[in-house]
Amino acid sequence: MRKGLLLSGILAFGLALPTFAQNPTQVKYANTITAEDLKTYLTYLASDEMKGRDTGSEEGKIAANYLADFYKGLGLSGPVSGSYFQNVPLVSTMYSKVSLQIGKQKLVENQDFVFIGDGDMKKASKSELVFLGLVNDENLAKVDVKGKLVGLWAVGVRSNDLITKVMDSGAAGIVIVTMEGQANFDRIANRYKSLAGKGRIGFDQETKERPVFMVSSDKMANLFGKPVEALKEAAKSSPETIASQKATYQVVKSKTPVEAYNVMGFLEGTDKKEEVLVISSHYDHVGVSSTGEVFNGADDDGSGTVSVMEIAQAFATAAKEGNKPRRSILFLNVTGEEKGLLGSQYYSENPIFPIANTVNNINIDMVGRIDYEYQNAENKDYVYVIGSEMLSSHLKKINEYNNITYTNLILDYRYDAEDDPNRFYYRSDHYNFAKFNIPVIFFFNGVHDDYHQVTDTVDKIEFPLMQKRTQLIFHTAWDLANREQRTPVDGTNTRTDR
């Protein structure tokens, strides 16, 4: 029986796991991945001096140069006409003036409301604020929204869908409430306040006149002079009973180009060199708080970035000793993940190597810590594996085979579903490859108290466990780069809109 079929049967029936013969060459280079090296690289990348590696920041550029110099030192080539950098054309959008007045109330930005839309207005607009409540055809038939600000009560539906439906009905703008209680809103407002003055980073797009303001449920009730419960009731089927209010608002916008780069090192393969395996991480984080505290981003995603570095070093060492992979490998560190998966989006839409020739993406995002689920477990040698069978029936089995043979980690699939409420499958850079039907596998350690906090520091990284996780990823990459057939695209989640 072939090993792949044997493994599938073992897993299906819960039988004892066998020990498969190890490839000594593979083991030799996996053993060059060490906790000591990982700690050395991460201590630099996640230091206070790097100031959180924010997208487009000077420290972000220093991090990019550090990675490029590392790949050059390994003897990897720069695949962008000899360069290790792919320029990602981003802009920083600033809203220098955002004002909102309802009746006689002049609302304070990032305190009474936050602005989440788009627009650029030479002068203030005056209109009515009308209450629509829940967005459905029945309510839209009862409330005239054309040319007006529209108050929405978003419950259990993605707010972008609601905004589009109401704007398509002729609304001039929207005031939306999407959370219950003032405390939840205050946390969001404080987050926006901490980012004030930094601008919103993204791709340059034509301005859409979509003024969208967000308020708390308490503030929404205050604006219409009704108790929260009364608004909730009216939102369901009688929004026309809530009297409109006079509204004045203005949004003034400016754009500034942002210098940002994806960094990559390339190792050309042998007989299958036209086929490319991409191993990725994001090297950006969220920078510095408004009070000067550094978000070090040791786990997110310093851990993934130094893992890619160590895997690259292992493959480069093998190549120098005459053991080049059959397929080519692109080691890719992307920018702008924290701003909306921007760097990986740009690469997938502007690939250095043809998407059709890209066989897999292995993405590493947060592999240095132990999460809530395992912090009290007896065996903490685990890693979450996400997306490995979404697009290919083979990828999950290949990873499991290499884990049984070499590393014996607990492979946890609890988040491996499209309908996972955490939406982890959609929240890291592998997803931009999956959108093009490239089979992906995402390695992740789960969320902990220091996620996106200034306390995500190097001293909390579990380096021996991180070494073992990185070695598993190396073994799986070695297998994918050297096997006879590329993994087929035969999963149930294949996309047909590309």
C-alpha positions in Angstrom: 0.0 0.0 0.0 1.3 3.5 -0.9 2.2 5.6 2.2 -0.3 8.3 1.3 -3.2 5.8 1.3 -1.9 4.1 4.4 -1.7 7.5 6.2 -5.2 8.4 5.2 -6.6 5.1 6.5 -4.7 5.5 9.8 -6.1 8.9 10.4 -9.6 7.9 9.4 -9.8 5.0 11.9 -7.7 6.4 14.7 -5.1 3.6 14.6 -1.6 3.9 16.1 0.7 6.0 14.1 3.6 4.3 12.4 7.2 5.5 12.1 8.2 6.1 8.5 11.8 6.0 7.3 13.4 9.4 7.6 15.4 11.0 4.8 18.8 11.7 6.4 19.6 14.5 4.0 16.4 16.2 4.9 17.1 15.8 8.6 20.6 17.2 8.3 19.3 20.5 7.0 16.3 20.7 9.2 18.7 20.5 12.1 20.3 23.8 11.0 17.1 25.4 12.2 17.8 26.3 15.8 16.2 28.1 18.7 19.4 30.1 19.1 19.3 31.5 15.5 15.6 32.2 15.7 16.1 34.2 18.9 19.1 36.1 17.4 17.1 37.3 14.4 13.9 38.0 16.4 15.7 40.0 19.1 16.7 42.4 16.4 13.5 42.6 14.3 11.3 43.0 17.4 13.5 45.4 19.3 12.3 48.7 20.6 14.7 50.3 18.0 12.5 48.9 15.2 9.5 50.8 16.6 6.9 48.3 15.6 7.9 48.0 11.9 4.9 50.0 10.7 4.1 49.9 7.0 6.0 52.8 5.2 7.9 53.8 8.3 11.7 54.3 8.3 12.0 51.3 10.6 9.9 49.3 8.2 12.5 50.1 5.5 15.3 49.1 7.9 13.6 45.8 8.5 13.2 45.3 4.7 16.9 46.0 4.1 17.8 43.6 6.9 15.9 40.8 5.2 17.3 41.6 1.8 20.9 41.6 3.1 20.2 38.3 4.8 19.0 36.6 1.6 21.9 38.1 -0.3 24.3 36.7 2.2 22.8 33.3 1.8 23.5 33.5 -2.0 19.8 33.7 -2.9 19.0 35.8 -5.9 16.9 39.0 -6.1 14.1 38.0 -8.5 13.0 41.6 -9.4 15.6 42.3 -12.1 18.3 41.5 -9.6 16.6 43.4 -6.8 15.2 41.8 -3.6 12.4 44.4 -3.4 9.0 44.6 -5.0 7.7 48.1 -4.6 4.1 48.1 -3.3 2.4 51.4 -4.5 0.5 52.6 -1.4 -0.8 55.9 -0.3 -1.6 57.4 3.1 -5.0 59.0 3.1 -5.6 61.7 5.7 -8.9 63.2 6.6 -7.8 66.6 7.8 -11.3 67.7 8.7 -14.2 65.5 9.6 -17.2 67.2 11.2 -20.7 66.0 12.1 -23.4 68.1 13.6 -26.9 66.7 14.3 -29.4 69.4 15.3 -27.5 71.6 17.7 -25.1 68.8 18.8 -21.6 69.2 17.5 -20.2 65.7 17.8 -16.5 65.1 18.6 -14.6 62.8 16.3 -13.1 59.6 17.9 -15.2 60.3 21.0 -18.8 60.7 19.9 -18.3 59.1 16.5 -15.7 57.6 14.2 -15.4 58.1 10.5 -15.1 54.9 8.5 -16.1 56.0 5.0 -14.7 58.1 2.2 -15.2 61.5 0.7 -13.7 64.8 -0.1 -16.0 67.8 0.2 -15.1 71.5 -0.5 -17.8 72.7 1.7 -20.1 71.3 4.4 -23.3 69.6 3.3 -26.7 70.1 4.9 -29.3 67.4 4.9 -31.6 65.4 7.1 -30.7 62.4 9.2 -33.5 59.9 8.8 -33.9 56.6 10.7 -34.0 53.4 8.7 -33.1 50.9 11.4 -32.7 47.4 9.9 -31.9 47.4 6.2 -34.6 45.5 4.3 -36.9 46.2 1.4 -39.9 46.8 3.7 -38.1 49.6 5.7 -36.6 51.1 2.5 -40.2 51.4 1.1 -41.2 53.4 4.2 -38.3 55.8 4.5 -37.2 58.3 1.8 -33.4 58.0 2.0 -32.5 59.9 -1.2 -30.0 62.7 -0.6 -30.0 62.1 3.2 -27.9 60.8 6.0 -29.4 57.5 7.0 -29.3 55.9 10.5 -28.8 52.2 10.4 -29.1 49.5 13.1 -26.7 46.7 11.9 -27.5 43.4 13.5 -25.9 40.1 12.4 -25.1 41.3 8.9 -21.8 42.5 7.5 -21.9 46.3 7.6 -20.3 46.7 4.1 -23.3 44.9 2.6 -25.7 47.2 4.4 -23.8 50.3 3.4 -23.8 49.3 -0.3 -27.5 48.6 -0.3 -28.4 51.9 1.3 -26.0 54.0 -0.8 -27.4 52.3 -4.0 -30.8 53.5 -2.8 -29.7 57.1 -3.1 -28.5 58.0 0.4 -25.9 60.8 0.7 -24.2 59.2 3.7 -24.8 56.8 6.7 -24.7 56.9 10.4 -24.3 53.3 11.5 -24.3 51.5 14.9 -22.9 48.0 14.9 -22.2 47.2 18.6 -24.2 47.1 21.8 -23.2 49.4 24.7 -21.0 52.4 25.1 -18.0 50.5 26.4 -17.5 48.5 23.2 -17.7 51.6 21.1 -15.3 53.5 23.4 -12.6 50.8 22.7 -13.0 51.3 18.9 -13.0 55.1 19.3 -9.8 54.9 21.3 -8.2 52.7 18.6 -9.1 55.3 16.0 -7.8 58.1 18.3 -4.5 56.3 18.7 -4.1 56.2 14.9 -5.1 59.9 14.4 -2.4 61.7 12.4 -1.0 58.5 10.8 -3.4 58.3 7.9 -5.0 55.2 6.5 -2.7 53.2 4.3 -4.0 51.4 1.2 -3.9 51.4 -2.6 -4.6 54.6 -4.4 -8.3 54.6 -5.5 -10.7 57.1 -6.8 -12.5 58.9 -4.0 -16.0 57.5 -3.4 -18.4 60.0 -1.9 -19.5 57.7 0.9 -19.5 59.5 4.2 -20.0 56.8 6.7 -20.0 57.6 10.4 -20.2 55.1 13.3 -21.7 55.7 16.7 -22.6 53.7 19.7 -26.2 52.5 20.4 -26.4 55.0 23.2 -25.4 57.9 20.9 -27.7 56.8 18.1 -30.6 56.9 20.6 -29.4 60.3 21.8 -29.3 61.7 18.3 -33.0 60.8 17.7 -34.1 61.6 21.2 -35.5 58.2 21.9 -34.5 55.4 24.3 -32.3 52.6 22.9 -35.1 50.0 23.3 -37.6 52.3 21.5 -35.1 52.6 18.5 -34.6 48.8 18.5 -38.4 48.3 18.2 -38.8 50.9 15.5 -35.8 49.5 13.6 -37.7 46.2 12.9 -40.8 47.5 11.1 -41.8 51.0 11.9 -38.8 53.3 11.2 -41.1 56.0 9.8 -42.3 56.7 13.3 -38.9 58.2 14.3 -38.7 61.9 13.4 -35.8 63.1 11.2 -33.1 65.5 12.4 -31.2 68.3 10.7 -27.6 67.3 9.8 -24.5 69.1 8.7 -21.3 67.3 7.9 -18.0 67.7 6.0 -15.0 65.5 5.1 -11.7 66.9 3.7 -9.2 64.4 2.3 -5.6 64.4 1.2 -3.2 61.6 -0.1 0.5 61.1 0.3 2.6 58.3 -1.4 4.0 55.6 0.9 7.3 53.9 0.3 6.7 50.2 1.1 8.2 47.0 -0.2 7.7 43.2 -0.3 11.1 41.5 0.2 12.0 38.2 -1.5 14.9 35.8 -2.0 14.8 33.3 -4.8 16.3 29.8 -5.0 16.2 28.3 -8.5 15.3 24.6 -8.7 16.7 21.9 -10.9 14.5 19.9 -13.3 11.2 21.5 -12.2 12.5 25.0 -11.8 9.6 26.6 -13.7 7.3 25.6 -10.8 7.6 27.8 -7.7 6.8 27.1 -4.1 6.2 30.4 -2.1 7.0 30.5 1.6 5.6 33.7 3.2 5.3 35.8 6.3 4.5 39.5 6.9 7.3 41.6 8.4 5.2 44.7 9.2 3.5 45.3 12.6 1.4 48.3 13.9 4.2 50.7 15.0 4.0 53.0 18.0 1.1 54.2 20.1 0.1 57.8 20.4 1.9 57.9 23.8 5.1 56.4 22.4 4.8 52.8 23.4 6.3 50.3 21.0 4.2 47.5 19.6 7.2 45.1 19.2 5.2 42.4 17.3 7.5 39.6 18.4 4.9 36.9 17.7 2.9 38.9 15.2 4.6 38.3 12.9 8.3 38.6 13.9 8.0 34.8 14.6 6.9 34.0 11.2 9.4 36.2 9.5 12.4 34.7 11.3 11.0 31.2 10.6 11.1 32.0 6.9 14.7 33.3 7.3 15.8 30.0 9.0 14.0 27.9 6.4 15.7 29.9 3.7 19.1 29.4 5.3 18.4 25.6 5.5 17.6 25.4 1.8 20.5 27.7 0.8 22.9 25.5 2.8 21.6 22.4 1.1 21.9 24.0 -2.3 25.5 25.0 -1.7 26.2 21.4 -0.8 24.7 20.0 -4.0 21.2 19.4 -2.8 19.1 22.0 -4.6 15.3 21.5 -4.6 13.7 20.3 -7.8 11.2 23.1 -7.8 12.2 26.8 -7.3 11.4 28.4 -3.9 10.4 32.1 -3.3 10.9 33.3 0.2 8.5 36.2 0.5 8.2 38.7 3.3 5.2 41.0 2.6 4.4 44.4 3.8 1.0 45.9 4.8 -0.6 42.8 6.2 -1.8 44.8 9.2 -3.4 47.3 6.9 -5.5 44.7 5.1 -3.2 42.0 3.5 -2.0 44.7 1.1 1.5 43.3 0.2 0.3 39.8 -0.5 -2.6 41.2 -2.5 -0.2 43.2 -4.6 2.1 40.2 -5.2 -0.7 37.8 -6.1 -2.1 40.4 -8.6 1.4 41.4 -9.9 3.4 38.2 -9.4 7.1 38.0 -10.2 6.6 34.4 -11.3 3.4 33.3 -13.1 0.5 32.4 -10.8 -0.1 29.3 -13.0 3.4 28.1 -12.1 3.0 28.8 -8.4 2.4 25.3 -6.9 1.7 26.2 -3.2 1.9 28.9 -0.6 3.1 28.0 2.9 2.2 31.0 5.1 3.6 31.5 8.6 1.9 34.0 10.9 2.4 33.8 14.7 4.2 30.6 15.6 6.1 31.6 18.7 3.6 31.4 21.5 1.1 29.2 23.3 -2.5 30.3 23.2 -5.5 30.1 25.6 -6.5 26.6 24.5 -3.1 25.0 25.3 -1.7 27.2 28.1 -2.8 24.6 30.7 -2.4 21.5 28.6 0.0 18.7 29.6 1.3 18.5 26.0 1.9 22.0 24.5 3.7 20.8 21.4 1.0 21.9 18.9 0.4 24.1 15.9 -2.9 25.1 14.3 -3.1 24.1 10.6 -5.5 26.1 8.4 -6.5 25.7 4.8 -4.5 22.6 4.0 -7.4 20.8 2.3 -9.5 23.7 1.1 -8.0 23.5 -2.4 -6.2 20.2 -2.6 -6.8 16.7 -1.3 -3.1 16.1 -1.0 -1.6 19.0 1.0 -3.0 18.0 4.4 -1.8 14.4 4.0 1.7 15.6 2.9 2.0 17.8 6.0 0.7 15.0 8.3 3.1 12.5 6.8 6.1 14.8 7.5 4.9 15.6 11.0 4.6 11.8 11.8 8.0 11.1 10.3 10.0 14.0 11.8 8.4 16.3 14.4 5.3 14.6 16.1 3.5 17.9 16.9 -0.2 18.0 17.6 -1.8 19.3 14.4 -4.9 21.1 15.5 -7.6 21.8 12.9 -10.2 23.5 15.0 -10.0 26.7 12.9 -9.7 24.9 9.6 -13.1 25.9 8.2 -14.6 28.6 6.0 -17.3 29.3 8.6 -14.9 29.5 11.6 -16.3 32.5 13.5 -12.7 33.8 13.9 -12.3 33.9 10.1 -8.6 33.0 10.4 -8.7 31.4 7.0 -9.4 34.9 5.6 -7.1 36.9 7.9 -3.6 36.3 6.8 -1.6 36.5 3.6 -2.2 32.9 2.3 -5.8 34.0 1.4 -4.6 36.2 -1.5 -3.0 33.1 -3.0 -6.0 30.9 -2.3 -8.1 33.4 -4.3 -6.2 32.3 -7.3 -6.7 28.6 -6.6 -3.2 28.0 -5.3 -3.3 25.3 -2.5 -2.2 26.9 0.7 -1.3 25.9 4.2 -1.3 28.4 7.1 0.6 27.7 10.3 -0.6 29.6 13.4 -0.3 29.4 17.2 -3.6 31.0 18.1 -4.4 34.2 20.0 -3.1 35.2 23.4 -3.4 38.1 25.8 -0.5 40.0 24.1 -2.0 39.9 20.6 -1.7 43.4 19.2 -0.6 44.7 22.5 2.7 46.4 23.5 3.4 43.3 25.6 4.0 41.1 22.5 7.8 41.0 23.2 10.7 38.6 22.6 11.0 37.4 26.2 7.6 35.7 25.9 8.5 33.6 22.8 8.7 29.8 23.3 11.8 29.3 21.2 12.2 25.5 21.5 8.6 25.0 20.5 9.0 27.5 17.7 12.1 25.6 16.5 10.0 22.4 16.2 7.2 24.2 14.4 9.7 25.7 11.9 11.3 22.4 11.3 7.9 20.8 10.5 7.3 23.6 8.0 10.8 23.0 6.5 10.1 19.3 6.1 6.7 19.9 4.4 8.4 22.5 2.1 11.2 20.1 1.2 8.6 17.4 0.3 6.5 19.9 -1.8 9.6 21.2 -3.6 11.0 17.7 -4.4 8.0 15.4 -5.1 7.3 14.2 -8.6 3.8 15.7 -9.0 2.7 19.1 -7.8 -0.4 19.0 -5.5 -3.6 18.9 -7.6 -6.2 21.6 -7.3 -9.2 19.4 -6.5 -10.7 20.8 -3.3 -14.3 21.8 -2.7 -13.3 25.5 -2.2 -11.9 26.0 -5.7 -12.7 29.4 -7.2 -14.2 29.9 -10.6 -14.4 33.8 -10.6 -10.7 34.3 -11.6 
